[in-house]
Amino acid sequence: MLVRDKMERKLIEGLAPQRLDIMDESGRHHGHAGANPEGESHFRIEIVSKAFEGKPQVARQRLVYSLLAEELRERVHALSLVTLTPDEVTKRN
Amino acid sequence: MSGNPVFDRIQQDLNENSVVLFMKGTPMFPQCGFSAAVVQILSDLGVKFKGIDVLVDPSLRDGIKQFTNWPTIPQLYVKGEFVGGCDIVREMAANGELKGLLKDKGLLS
């Protein structure tokens, strides 16, 4: 199973997100320290979930990191996160 | 004293410096784009900070992740409190929160 798909499954189970975008940006870091030649080392993930309500950004990202602890330890070298609540998305638009 | 020499060293750095950035490389020569981005933000604000290169010591590189309970580097601390990693610092720089925090702590006029 692809790392991307594993992360997607865990985030859906853990956060019931309204929106979830997982972008593999490994190609942009090719040859850079920590990049895996097989790819799937650098990701950008945007999540909109009610699970983030009432939590500061540090707590939201810790929640995501805890769900993806296995992937971060074994394969994923860099994870760029955008963690928003549905209300914050409405305000932004 | 925590009984863990790496944690004690981290705590000592946090006690002795108001703004500490645990990073890959040095402020002059960052070794990672995310670390470089935070150095740039702090430099643009004109705040004095201590950059600590975690690449020179594997025990520090692992230790800071456990100390903060945060799996990635860079990590920014202000007055001993963890502020965030690159994404959070970028967001706080863009919306003015970072400047506000540094002013509140008396680190920027």
N, CA and C atoms of all chains as a GROMACS GRO file, in nm:
protein
  606
    1MET      N    1   0.084  -0.120   0.000
    1MET     CA    2   0.000   0.000   0.000
    1MET      C    3   0.087   0.125   0.000
    2LEU      N    4   0.051   0.222  -0.078
    2LEU     CA    5   0.128   0.346  -0.084
    2LEU      C    6   0.122   0.420   0.050
    3VAL      N    7   0.232   0.489   0.084
    3VAL     CA    8   0.236   0.567   0.206
    3VAL      C    9   0.122   0.671   0.206
    4ARG      N   10   0.103   0.729   0.088
    4ARG     CA   11  -0.003   0.830   0.074
    4ARG      C   12  -0.140   0.772   0.114
    5ASP      N   13  -0.169   0.653   0.066
    5ASP     CA   14  -0.299   0.592   0.094
    5ASP      C   15  -0.313   0.554   0.240
    6LYS      N   16  -0.203   0.508   0.299
    6LYS     CA   17  -0.205   0.473   0.442
    6LYS      C   18  -0.236   0.597   0.525
    7MET      N   19  -0.169   0.707   0.491
    7MET     CA   20  -0.190   0.831   0.566
    7MET      C   21  -0.334   0.879   0.548
    8GLU      N   22  -0.383   0.868   0.425
    8GLU     CA   23  -0.521   0.912   0.398
    8GLU      C   24  -0.620   0.834   0.485
    9ARG      N   25  -0.600   0.703   0.492
    9ARG     CA   26  -0.691   0.619   0.570
    9ARG      C   27  -0.688   0.659   0.718
   10LYS      N   28  -0.566   0.678   0.771
   10LYS     CA   29  -0.553   0.713   0.913
   10LYS      C   30  -0.614   0.849   0.944
   11LEU      N   31  -0.595   0.944   0.854
   11LEU     CA   32  -0.648   1.078   0.879
   11LEU      C   33  -0.800   1.079   0.870
   12ILE      N   34  -0.856   1.002   0.779
   12ILE     CA   35  -1.002   0.994   0.767
   12ILE      C   36  -1.059   0.929   0.893
   13GLU      N   37  -0.994   0.821   0.938
   13GLU     CA   38  -1.043   0.754   1.059
   13GLU      C   39  -1.029   0.841   1.183
   14GLY      N   40  -0.918   0.914   1.192
   14GLY     CA   41  -0.888   0.989   1.314
   14GLY      C   42  -0.954   1.125   1.322
   15LEU      N   43  -0.982   1.186   1.206
   15LEU     CA   44  -1.026   1.326   1.208
   15LEU      C   45  -1.160   1.349   1.138
   16ALA      N   46  -1.212   1.250   1.069
   16ALA     CA   47  -1.334   1.267   0.991
   16ALA      C   48  -1.335   1.402   0.919
   17PRO      N   49  -1.235   1.427   0.835
   17PRO     CA   50  -1.220   1.560   0.776
   17PRO      C   51  -1.329   1.593   0.674
   18GLN      N   52  -1.362   1.722   0.668
   18GLN     CA   53  -1.453   1.769   0.563
   18GLN      C   54  -1.379   1.779   0.431
   19ARG      N   55  -1.249   1.811   0.444
   19ARG     CA   56  -1.166   1.816   0.323
   19ARG      C   57  -1.029   1.762   0.358
   20LEU      N   58  -0.971   1.687   0.266
   20LEU     CA   59  -0.839   1.631   0.289
   20LEU      C   60  -0.764   1.628   0.155
   21ASP      N   61  -0.655   1.703   0.148
   21ASP     CA   62  -0.571   1.701   0.028
   21ASP      C   63  -0.431   1.657   0.068
   22ILE      N   64  -0.387   1.548   0.010
   22ILE     CA   65  -0.251   1.500   0.036
   22ILE      C   66  -0.172   1.512  -0.092
   23MET      N   67  -0.070   1.598  -0.088
   23MET     CA   68   0.010   1.620  -0.209
   23MET      C   69   0.152   1.569  -0.187
   24ASP      N   70   0.196   1.484  -0.278
   24ASP     CA   71   0.331   1.430  -0.271
   24ASP      C   72   0.424   1.528  -0.343
   25GLU      N   73   0.510   1.593  -0.264
   25GLU     CA   74   0.601   1.692  -0.322
   25GLU      C   75   0.744   1.639  -0.327
   26SER      N   76   0.759   1.508  -0.318
   26SER     CA   77   0.893   1.449  -0.311
   26SER      C   78   0.977   1.487  -0.432
   27GLY      N   79   0.913   1.500  -0.547
   27GLY     CA   80   0.985   1.533  -0.669
   27GLY      C   81   1.060   1.664  -0.660
   28ARG      N   82   1.006   1.757  -0.580
   28ARG     CA   83   1.070   1.888  -0.566
   28ARG      C   84   1.193   1.882  -0.477
   29HIS      N   85   1.210   1.770  -0.407
   29HIS     CA   86   1.323   1.759  -0.313
   29HIS      C   87   1.419   1.649  -0.357
   30HIS      N   88   1.413   1.611  -0.483
   30HIS     CA   89   1.494   1.502  -0.532
   30HIS      C   90   1.643   1.529  -0.508
   31GLY      N   91   1.711   1.428  -0.449
   31GLY     CA   92   1.855   1.441  -0.426
   31GLY      C   93   1.892   1.520  -0.302
   32HIS      N   94   1.792   1.583  -0.240
   32HIS     CA   95   1.816   1.664  -0.120
   32HIS      C   96   1.824   1.569   0.000
   33ALA      N   97   1.897   1.611   0.104
   33ALA     CA   98   1.915   1.526   0.222
   33ALA      C   99   1.780   1.478   0.274
   34GLY      N  100   1.767   1.349   0.297
   34GLY     CA  101   1.643   1.296   0.352
   34GLY      C  102   1.546   1.250   0.246
   35ALA      N  103   1.571   1.288   0.121
   35ALA     CA  104   1.481   1.244   0.014
   35ALA      C  105   1.507   1.096  -0.013
   36ASN      N  106   1.399   1.019  -0.026
   36ASN     CA  107   1.411   0.877  -0.054
   36ASN      C  108   1.408   0.861  -0.206
   37PRO      N  109   1.505   0.788  -0.263
   37PRO     CA  110   1.504   0.774  -0.410
   37PRO      C  111   1.373   0.714  -0.462
   38GLU      N  112   1.304   0.640  -0.376
   38GLU     CA  113   1.176   0.581  -0.419
   38GLU      C  114   1.059   0.677  -0.403
   39GLY      N  115   1.088   0.798  -0.359
   39GLY     CA  116   0.982   0.898  -0.346
   39GLY      C  117   0.903   0.881  -0.218
   40GLU      N  118   0.789   0.950  -0.212
   40GLU     CA  119   0.700   0.948  -0.096
   40GLU      C  120   0.773   0.987   0.034
   41SER      N  121   0.859   1.087   0.026
   41SER     CA  122   0.932   1.133   0.144
   41SER      C  123   0.887   1.272   0.189
   42HIS      N  124   0.836   1.352   0.096
   42HIS     CA  125   0.794   1.490   0.128
   42HIS      C  126   0.648   1.508   0.089
   43PHE      N  127   0.567   1.546   0.188
   43PHE     CA  128   0.424   1.565   0.160
   43PHE      C  129   0.376   1.701   0.210
   44ARG      N  130   0.272   1.748   0.144
   44ARG     CA  131   0.198   1.862   0.195
   44ARG      C  132   0.054   1.815   0.215
   45ILE      N  133   0.000   1.838   0.335
   45ILE     CA  134  -0.134   1.791   0.365
   45ILE      C  135  -0.220   1.907   0.415
   46GLU      N  136  -0.334   1.924   0.351
   46GLU     CA  137  -0.430   2.026   0.396
   46GLU      C  138  -0.553   1.954   0.449
   47ILE      N  139  -0.590   1.988   0.572
   47ILE     CA  140  -0.700   1.919   0.638
   47ILE      C  141  -0.799   2.021   0.693
   48VAL      N  142  -0.925   2.000   0.664
   48VAL     CA  143  -1.031   2.080   0.728
   48VAL      C  144  -1.114   1.983   0.811
   49SER      N  145  -1.117   2.007   0.942
   49SER     CA  146  -1.187   1.913   1.030
   49SER      C  147  -1.241   1.983   1.154
   50LYS      N  148  -1.358   1.936   1.197
   50LYS     CA  149  -1.414   1.988   1.322
   50LYS      C  150  -1.332   1.945   1.442
   51ALA      N  151  -1.251   1.841   1.424
   51ALA     CA  152  -1.167   1.793   1.535
   51ALA      C  153  -1.068   1.900   1.582
   52PHE      N  154  -1.044   2.002   1.498
   52PHE     CA  155  -0.947   2.107   1.534
   52PHE      C  156  -1.011   2.222   1.613
   53GLU      N  157  -1.142   2.219   1.625
   53GLU     CA  158  -1.211   2.331   1.690
   53GLU      C  159  -1.164   2.348   1.834
   54GLY      N  160  -1.137   2.473   1.872
   54GLY     CA  161  -1.095   2.504   2.009
   54GLY      C  162  -0.952   2.466   2.039
   55LYS      N  163  -0.876   2.422   1.938
   55LYS     CA  164  -0.736   2.383   1.961
   55LYS      C  165  -0.642   2.481   1.893
   56PRO      N  166  -0.536   2.525   1.963
   56PRO     CA  167  -0.436   2.606   1.895
   56PRO      C  168  -0.360   2.524   1.791
   57GLN      N  169  -0.289   2.595   1.702
   57GLN     CA  170  -0.221   2.526   1.591
   57GLN      C  171  -0.126   2.416   1.638
   58VAL      N  172  -0.052   2.443   1.747
   58VAL     CA  173   0.044   2.342   1.793
   58VAL      C  174  -0.030   2.211   1.829
   59ALA      N  175  -0.143   2.224   1.896
   59ALA     CA  176  -0.219   2.104   1.936
   59ALA      C  177  -0.277   2.033   1.813
   60ARG      N  178  -0.322   2.109   1.714
   60ARG     CA  179  -0.377   2.048   1.592
   60ARG      C  180  -0.271   1.966   1.520
   61GLN      N  181  -0.152   2.027   1.508
   61GLN     CA  182  -0.048   1.956   1.433
   61GLN      C  183   0.006   1.837   1.511
   62ARG      N  184   0.008   1.849   1.647
   62ARG     CA  185   0.048   1.733   1.727
   62ARG      C  186  -0.048   1.617   1.705
   63LEU      N  187  -0.176   1.651   1.693
   63LEU     CA  188  -0.278   1.548   1.669
   63LEU      C  189  -0.250   1.476   1.536
   64VAL      N  190  -0.221   1.554   1.432
   64VAL     CA  191  -0.191   1.493   1.302
   64VAL      C  192  -0.064   1.409   1.312
   65TYR      N  193   0.039   1.464   1.376
   65TYR     CA  194   0.165   1.390   1.390
   65TYR      C  195   0.143   1.258   1.465
   66SER      N  196   0.057   1.261   1.566
   66SER     CA  197   0.037   1.138   1.643
   66SER      C  198  -0.033   1.032   1.557
   67LEU      N  199  -0.124   1.075   1.471
   67LEU     CA  200  -0.192   0.979   1.383
   67LEU      C  201  -0.095   0.920   1.280
   68LEU      N  202   0.004   1.000   1.242
   68LEU     CA  203   0.096   0.957   1.135
   68LEU      C  204   0.234   0.921   1.190
   69ALA      N  205   0.241   0.888   1.319
   69ALA     CA  206   0.370   0.863   1.384
   69ALA      C  207   0.452   0.756   1.310
   70GLU      N  208   0.386   0.649   1.271
   70GLU     CA  209   0.455   0.538   1.205
   70GLU      C  210   0.517   0.582   1.072
   71GLU      N  211   0.441   0.655   0.993
   71GLU     CA  212   0.490   0.700   0.862
   71GLU      C  213   0.605   0.799   0.880
   72LEU      N  214   0.593   0.887   0.980
   72LEU     CA  215   0.699   0.986   1.003
   72LEU      C  216   0.829   0.919   1.046
   73ARG      N  217   0.815   0.812   1.122
   73ARG     CA  218   0.933   0.744   1.172
   73ARG      C  219   1.002   0.666   1.059
   74GLU      N  220   0.922   0.605   0.973
   74GLU     CA  221   0.979   0.511   0.877
   74GLU      C  222   1.011   0.569   0.741
   75ARG      N  223   0.931   0.662   0.695
   75ARG     CA  224   0.947   0.699   0.555
   75ARG      C  225   0.940   0.850   0.530
   76VAL      N  226   0.845   0.914   0.594
   76VAL     CA  227   0.819   1.053   0.559
   76VAL      C  228   0.920   1.144   0.629
   77HIS      N  229   0.992   1.220   0.550
   77HIS     CA  230   1.099   1.306   0.601
   77HIS      C  231   1.046   1.446   0.631
   78ALA      N  232   0.952   1.492   0.552
   78ALA     CA  233   0.901   1.628   0.573
   78ALA      C  234   0.752   1.633   0.545
   79LEU      N  235   0.683   1.701   0.634
   79LEU     CA  236   0.538   1.710   0.624
   79LEU      C  237   0.502   1.856   0.645
   80SER      N  238   0.442   1.915   0.543
   80SER     CA  239   0.397   2.053   0.555
   80SER      C  240   0.246   2.048   0.579
   81LEU      N  241   0.198   2.113   0.686
   81LEU     CA  242   0.058   2.097   0.725
   81LEU      C  243  -0.020   2.228   0.722
   82VAL      N  244  -0.143   2.218   0.673
   82VAL     CA  245  -0.240   2.327   0.690
   82VAL      C  246  -0.358   2.264   0.762
   83THR      N  247  -0.387   2.313   0.883
   83THR     CA  248  -0.492   2.251   0.966
   83THR      C  249  -0.595   2.358   1.003
   84LEU      N  250  -0.713   2.345   0.944
   84LEU     CA  251  -0.818   2.447   0.963
   84LEU      C  252  -0.949   2.383   1.009
   85THR      N  253  -1.031   2.464   1.075
   85THR     CA  254  -1.167   2.420   1.107
   85THR      C  255  -1.260   2.467   0.995
   86PRO      N  256  -1.378   2.407   0.982
   86PRO     CA  257  -1.472   2.450   0.878
   86PRO      C  258  -1.505   2.600   0.890
   87ASP      N  259  -1.518   2.650   1.013
   87ASP     CA  260  -1.549   2.792   1.034
   87ASP      C  261  -1.438   2.882   0.980
   88GLU      N  262  -1.314   2.841   1.002
   88GLU     CA  263  -1.201   2.922   0.955
   88GLU      C  264  -1.197   2.928   0.802
   89VAL      N  265  -1.236   2.819   0.739
   89VAL     CA  266  -1.239   2.818   0.592
   89VAL      C  267  -1.346   2.915   0.543
   90THR      N  268  -1.462   2.915   0.609
   90THR     CA  269  -1.570   3.006   0.571
   90THR      C  270  -1.523   3.151   0.583
   91LYS      N  271  -1.453   3.180   0.692
   91LYS     CA  272  -1.406   3.318   0.714
   91LYS      C  273  -1.303   3.360   0.611
   92ARG      N  274  -1.222   3.265   0.568
   92ARG     CA  275  -1.115   3.297   0.472
   92ARG      C  276  -1.173   3.330   0.335
   93ASN      N  277  -1.286   3.266   0.302
   93ASN     CA  278  -1.340   3.281   0.166
   93ASN      C  279  -1.434   3.400   0.154
   94MET      N  280   1.664   1.956   3.702
   94MET     CA  281   1.733   1.846   3.634
   94MET      C  282   1.634   1.736   3.601
   95SER      N  283   1.638   1.690   3.478
   95SER     CA  284   1.542   1.589   3.436
   95SER      C  285   1.600   1.448   3.446
   96GLY      N  286   1.732   1.439   3.469
   96GLY     CA  287   1.795   1.308   3.470
   96GLY      C  288   1.839   1.265   3.331
   97ASN      N  289   1.796   1.341   3.230
   97ASN     CA  290   1.836   1.314   3.092
   97ASN      C  291   1.931   1.428   3.050
   98PRO      N  292   2.060   1.395   3.024
   98PRO     CA  293   2.157   1.502   2.998
   98PRO      C  294   2.121   1.588   2.876
   99VAL      N  295   2.060   1.526   2.774
   99VAL     CA  296   2.023   1.605   2.655
   99VAL      C  297   1.911   1.703   2.689
  100PHE      N  298   1.812   1.655   2.764
  100PHE     CA  299   1.702   1.744   2.805
  100PHE      C  300   1.756   1.859   2.890
  101ASP      N  301   1.851   1.828   2.979
  101ASP     CA  302   1.908   1.933   3.064
  101ASP      C  303   1.979   2.039   2.981
  102ARG      N  304   2.048   1.992   2.878
  102ARG     CA  305   2.120   2.088   2.793
  102ARG      C  306   2.022   2.175   2.714
  103ILE      N  307   1.915   2.113   2.665
  103ILE     CA  308   1.813   2.189   2.593
  103ILE      C  309   1.751   2.293   2.687
  104GLN      N  310   1.717   2.248   2.808
  104GLN     CA  311   1.655   2.339   2.904
  104GLN      C  312   1.748   2.456   2.938
  105GLN      N  313   1.876   2.426   2.949
  105GLN     CA  314   1.972   2.532   2.979
  105GLN      C  315   1.978   2.635   2.866
  106ASP      N  316   1.978   2.588   2.741
  106ASP     CA  317   1.977   2.680   2.628
  106ASP      C  318   1.851   2.766   2.630
  107LEU      N  319   1.738   2.705   2.667
  107LEU     CA  320   1.612   2.780   2.670
  107LEU      C  321   1.612   2.882   2.784
  108ASN      N  322   1.676   2.847   2.895
  108ASN     CA  323   1.683   2.940   3.008
  108ASN      C  324   1.773   3.060   2.976
  109GLU      N  325   1.876   3.034   2.897
  109GLU     CA  326   1.977   3.139   2.875
  109GLU      C  327   1.949   3.227   2.753
  110ASN      N  328   1.854   3.185   2.669
  110ASN     CA  329   1.827   3.261   2.546
  110ASN      C  330   1.676   3.282   2.528
  111SER      N  331   1.638   3.406   2.500
  111SER     CA  332   1.495   3.436   2.488
  111SER      C  333   1.432   3.372   2.365
  112VAL      N  334   1.506   3.372   2.255
  112VAL     CA  335   1.453   3.314   2.131
  112VAL      C  336   1.552   3.209   2.082
  113VAL      N  337   1.506   3.086   2.073
  113VAL     CA  338   1.593   2.976   2.033
  113VAL      C  339   1.529   2.902   1.915
  114LEU      N  340   1.610   2.881   1.812
  114LEU     CA  341   1.564   2.804   1.697
  114LEU      C  342   1.649   2.678   1.684
  115PHE      N  343   1.585   2.562   1.705
  115PHE     CA  344   1.651   2.435   1.679
  115PHE      C  345   1.634   2.408   1.530
  116MET      N  346   1.747   2.394   1.461
  116MET     CA  347   1.741   2.393   1.315
  116MET      C  348   1.845   2.298   1.256
  117LYS      N  349   1.832   2.277   1.125
  117LYS     CA  350   1.935   2.199   1.054
  117LYS      C  351   2.029   2.299   0.988
  118GLY      N  352   2.156   2.295   1.029
  118GLY     CA  353   2.252   2.393   0.982
  118GLY      C  354   2.258   2.510   1.077
  119THR      N  355   2.323   2.615   1.033
  119THR     CA  356   2.337   2.735   1.117
  119THR      C  357   2.260   2.850   1.051
  120PRO      N  358   2.232   2.957   1.127
  120PRO     CA  359   2.162   3.070   1.066
  120PRO      C  360   2.233   3.122   0.938
  121MET      N  361   2.366   3.120   0.938
  121MET     CA  362   2.440   3.163   0.819
  121MET      C  363   2.430   3.062   0.705
  122PHE      N  364   2.431   2.933   0.742
  122PHE     CA  365   2.429   2.827   0.640
  122PHE      C  366   2.325   2.720   0.674
  123PRO      N  367   2.196   2.753   0.658
  123PRO     CA  368   2.092   2.653   0.686
  123PRO      C  369   2.106   2.535   0.588
  124GLN      N  370   2.079   2.414   0.639
  124GLN     CA  371   2.094   2.294   0.557
  124GLN      C  372   1.959   2.239   0.513
  125CYS      N  373   1.854   2.315   0.530
  125CYS     CA  374   1.722   2.264   0.498
  125CYS      C  375   1.633   2.384   0.467
  126GLY      N  376   1.547   2.371   0.368
  126GLY     CA  377   1.464   2.483   0.326
  126GLY      C  378   1.369   2.532   0.436
  127PHE      N  379   1.320   2.440   0.519
  127PHE     CA  380   1.225   2.480   0.624
  127PHE      C  381   1.296   2.559   0.733
  128SER      N  382   1.418   2.515   0.767
  128SER     CA  383   1.497   2.591   0.864
  128SER      C  384   1.533   2.728   0.808
  129ALA      N  385   1.571   2.732   0.680
  129ALA     CA  386   1.608   2.858   0.616
  129ALA      C  387   1.491   2.956   0.618
  130ALA      N  388   1.370   2.905   0.599
  130ALA     CA  389   1.251   2.992   0.595
  130ALA      C  390   1.230   3.060   0.730
  131VAL      N  391   1.249   2.985   0.839
  131VAL     CA  392   1.227   3.044   0.972
  131VAL      C  393   1.340   3.144   1.006
  132VAL      N  394   1.463   3.112   0.968
  132VAL     CA  395   1.574   3.207   0.987
  132VAL      C  396   1.542   3.338   0.916
  133GLN      N  397   1.492   3.327   0.794
  133GLN     CA  398   1.458   3.446   0.715
  133GLN      C  399   1.351   3.531   0.786
  134ILE      N  400   1.249   3.465   0.839
  134ILE     CA  401   1.140   3.535   0.907
  134ILE      C  402   1.193   3.609   1.030
  135LEU      N  403   1.274   3.541   1.110
  135LEU     CA  404   1.328   3.603   1.232
  135LEU      C  405   1.422   3.718   1.196
  136SER      N  406   1.500   3.699   1.092
  136SER     CA  407   1.594   3.804   1.050
  136SER      C  408   1.518   3.925   0.999
  137ASP      N  409   1.412   3.901   0.922
  137ASP     CA  410   1.331   4.012   0.870
  137ASP      C  411   1.268   4.093   0.984
  138LEU      N  412   1.229   4.024   1.091
  138LEU     CA  413   1.168   4.093   1.205
  138LEU      C  414   1.275   4.169   1.285
  139GLY      N  415   1.401   4.129   1.267
  139GLY     CA  416   1.509   4.195   1.340
  139GLY      C  417   1.520   4.150   1.485
  140VAL      N  418   1.477   4.028   1.514
  140VAL     CA  419   1.485   3.979   1.650
  140VAL      C  420   1.612   3.894   1.666
  141LYS      N  421   1.676   3.912   1.781
  141LYS     CA  422   1.797   3.835   1.807
  141LYS      C  423   1.757   3.693   1.848
  142PHE      N  424   1.823   3.594   1.792
  142PHE     CA  425   1.790   3.456   1.830
  142PHE      C  426   1.915   3.370   1.828
  143LYS      N  427   1.907   3.260   1.902
  143LYS     CA  428   2.015   3.164   1.899
  143LYS      C  429   1.973   3.045   1.813
  144GLY      N  430   2.051   3.017   1.711
  144GLY     CA  431   2.026   2.901   1.626
  144GLY      C  432   2.109   2.783   1.676
  145ILE      N  433   2.044   2.670   1.697
  145ILE     CA  434   2.116   2.552   1.744
  145ILE      C  435   2.106   2.445   1.636
  146ASP      N  436   2.223   2.405   1.586
  146ASP     CA  437   2.229   2.308   1.476
  146ASP      C  438   2.216   2.166   1.532
  147VAL      N  439   2.105   2.100   1.500
  147VAL     CA  440   2.083   1.965   1.554
  147VAL      C  441   2.160   1.858   1.474
  148LEU      N  442   2.212   1.898   1.358
  148LEU     CA  443   2.282   1.799   1.275
  148LEU      C  444   2.418   1.761   1.331
  149VAL      N  445   2.474   1.846   1.418
  149VAL     CA  446   2.607   1.816   1.471
  149VAL      C  447   2.601   1.709   1.580
  150ASP      N  448   2.482   1.677   1.629
  150ASP     CA  449   2.473   1.584   1.742
  150ASP      C  450   2.345   1.499   1.731
  151PRO      N  451   2.359   1.372   1.693
  151PRO     CA  452   2.241   1.286   1.677
  151PRO      C  453   2.156   1.277   1.804
  152SER      N  454   2.222   1.286   1.923
  152SER     CA  455   2.143   1.274   2.046
  152SER      C  456   2.055   1.398   2.065
  153LEU      N  457   2.104   1.512   2.018
  153LEU     CA  458   2.024   1.634   2.025
  153LEU      C  459   1.912   1.631   1.920
  154ARG      N  460   1.945   1.578   1.803
  154ARG     CA  461   1.846   1.571   1.695
  154ARG      C  462   1.725   1.487   1.738
  155ASP      N  463   1.752   1.374   1.803
  155ASP     CA  464   1.643   1.291   1.855
  155ASP      C  465   1.584   1.351   1.982
  156GLY      N  466   1.673   1.404   2.068
  156GLY     CA  467   1.630   1.454   2.198
  156GLY      C  468   1.531   1.570   2.188
  157ILE      N  469   1.555   1.660   2.094
  157ILE     CA  470   1.466   1.777   2.085
  157ILE      C  471   1.326   1.734   2.039
  158LYS      N  472   1.320   1.629   1.958
  158LYS     CA  473   1.188   1.580   1.913
  158LYS      C  474   1.108   1.524   2.031
  159GLN      N  475   1.179   1.456   2.122
  159GLN     CA  476   1.111   1.402   2.241
  159GLN      C  477   1.079   1.513   2.340
  160PHE      N  478   1.174   1.604   2.357
  160PHE     CA  479   1.157   1.713   2.454
  160PHE      C  480   1.030   1.792   2.422
  161THR      N  481   1.012   1.825   2.295
  161THR     CA  482   0.898   1.907   2.253
  161THR      C  483   0.775   1.822   2.224
  162ASN      N  484   0.793   1.691   2.208
  162ASN     CA  485   0.687   1.606   2.155
  162ASN      C  486   0.642   1.659   2.019
  163TRP      N  487   0.741   1.674   1.932
  163TRP     CA  488   0.718   1.730   1.798
  163TRP      C  489   0.817   1.661   1.705
  164PRO      N  490   0.771   1.596   1.599
  164PRO     CA  491   0.862   1.506   1.524
  164PRO      C  492   0.949   1.572   1.419
  165THR      N  493   0.933   1.702   1.400
  165THR     CA  494   1.007   1.765   1.289
  165THR      C  495   1.091   1.883   1.337
  166ILE      N  496   1.184   1.923   1.251
  166ILE     CA  497   1.272   2.037   1.276
  166ILE      C  498   1.257   2.128   1.154
  167PRO      N  499   1.253   2.258   1.167
  167PRO     CA  500   1.288   2.342   1.281
  167PRO      C  501   1.181   2.348   1.392
  168GLN      N  502   1.226   2.395   1.509
  168GLN     CA  503   1.137   2.420   1.623
  168GLN      C  504   1.176   2.555   1.684
  169LEU      N  505   1.077   2.642   1.697
  169LEU     CA  506   1.104   2.775   1.752
  169LEU      C  507   1.051   2.786   1.896
  170TYR      N  508   1.136   2.834   1.983
  170TYR     CA  509   1.099   2.861   2.122
  170TYR      C  510   1.114   3.009   2.153
  171VAL      N  511   1.017   3.066   2.225
  171VAL     CA  512   1.026   3.204   2.273
  171VAL      C  513   1.003   3.202   2.424
  172LYS      N  514   1.099   3.256   2.497
  172LYS     CA  515   1.092   3.258   2.644
  172LYS      C  516   1.059   3.119   2.701
  173GLY      N  517   1.124   3.019   2.648
  173GLY     CA  518   1.108   2.884   2.700
  173GLY      C  519   0.984   2.811   2.654
  174GLU      N  520   0.897   2.880   2.577
  174GLU     CA  521   0.774   2.814   2.531
  174GLU      C  522   0.782   2.779   2.384
  175PHE      N  523   0.737   2.658   2.351
  175PHE     CA  524   0.737   2.614   2.212
  175PHE      C  525   0.632   2.691   2.133
  176VAL      N  526   0.675   2.754   2.024
  176VAL     CA  527   0.582   2.832   1.940
  176VAL      C  528   0.530   2.747   1.824
  177GLY      N  529   0.621   2.674   1.758
  177GLY     CA  530   0.576   2.591   1.648
  177GLY      C  531   0.689   2.555   1.555
  178GLY      N  532   0.653   2.480   1.451
  178GLY     CA  533   0.747   2.446   1.345
  178GLY      C  534   0.731   2.546   1.230
  179CYS      N  535   0.785   2.508   1.116
  179CYS     CA  536   0.790   2.602   1.003
  179CYS      C  537   0.651   2.651   0.959
  180ASP      N  538   0.555   2.561   0.946
  180ASP     CA  539   0.423   2.601   0.897
  180ASP      C  540   0.356   2.702   0.990
  181ILE      N  541   0.364   2.674   1.120
  181ILE     CA  542   0.299   2.761   1.219
  181ILE      C  543   0.369   2.897   1.222
  182VAL      N  544   0.502   2.895   1.220
  182VAL     CA  545   0.577   3.021   1.224
  182VAL      C  546   0.547   3.105   1.100
  183ARG      N  547   0.540   3.040   0.984
  183ARG     CA  548   0.508   3.112   0.860
  183ARG      C  549   0.370   3.178   0.869
  184GLU      N  550   0.274   3.100   0.918
  184GLU     CA  551   0.137   3.151   0.931
  184GLU      C  552   0.134   3.269   1.028
  185MET      N  553   0.204   3.253   1.141
  185MET     CA  554   0.206   3.360   1.243
  185MET      C  555   0.280   3.484   1.194
  186ALA      N  556   0.378   3.465   1.105
  186ALA     CA  557   0.448   3.580   1.048
  186ALA      C  558   0.355   3.653   0.952
  187ALA      N  559   0.279   3.575   0.874
  187ALA     CA  560   0.190   3.635   0.774
  187ALA      C  561   0.075   3.711   0.839
  188ASN      N  562   0.022   3.662   0.950
  188ASN     CA  563  -0.094   3.730   1.009
  188ASN      C  564  -0.057   3.825   1.124
  189GLY      N  565   0.074   3.842   1.146
  189GLY     CA  566   0.118   3.941   1.245
  189GLY      C  567   0.127   3.888   1.388
  190GLU      N  568   0.081   3.763   1.411
  190GLU     CA  569   0.083   3.708   1.547
  190GLU      C  570   0.222   3.696   1.605
  191LEU      N  571   0.319   3.664   1.519
  191LEU     CA  572   0.456   3.642   1.567
  191LEU      C  573   0.514   3.774   1.619
  192LYS      N  574   0.493   3.879   1.542
  192LYS     CA  575   0.542   4.011   1.585
  192LYS      C  576   0.475   4.050   1.716
  193GLY      N  577   0.345   4.024   1.727
  193GLY     CA  578   0.272   4.055   1.849
  193GLY      C  579   0.327   3.980   1.970
  194LEU      N  580   0.355   3.853   1.949
  194LEU     CA  581   0.410   3.770   2.057
  194LEU      C  582   0.545   3.824   2.103
  195LEU      N  583   0.632   3.857   2.007
  195LEU     CA  584   0.766   3.905   2.041
  195LEU      C  585   0.759   4.041   2.110
  196LYS      N  586   0.664   4.123   2.070
  196LYS     CA  587   0.645   4.254   2.136
  196LYS      C  588   0.595   4.234   2.279
  197ASP      N  589   0.497   4.145   2.294
  197ASP     CA  590   0.442   4.117   2.427
  197ASP      C  591   0.550   4.070   2.522
  198LYS      N  592   0.645   3.994   2.470
  198LYS     CA  593   0.752   3.940   2.554
  198LYS      C  594   0.866   4.039   2.571
  199GLY      N  595   0.851   4.157   2.513
  199GLY     CA  596   0.954   4.260   2.526
  199GLY      C  597   1.078   4.234   2.442
  200LEU      N  598   1.063   4.156   2.336
  200LEU     CA  599   1.179   4.121   2.254
  200LEU      C  600   1.187   4.204   2.126
  201LEU      N  601   1.082   4.281   2.100
  201LEU     CA  602   1.081   4.374   1.987
  201LEU      C  603   1.014   4.501   2.036
  202SER      N  604   1.063   4.613   1.984
  202SER     CA  605   0.998   4.739   2.027
  202SER      C  606   0.893   4.780   1.925
   0.00000   0.00000   0.00000
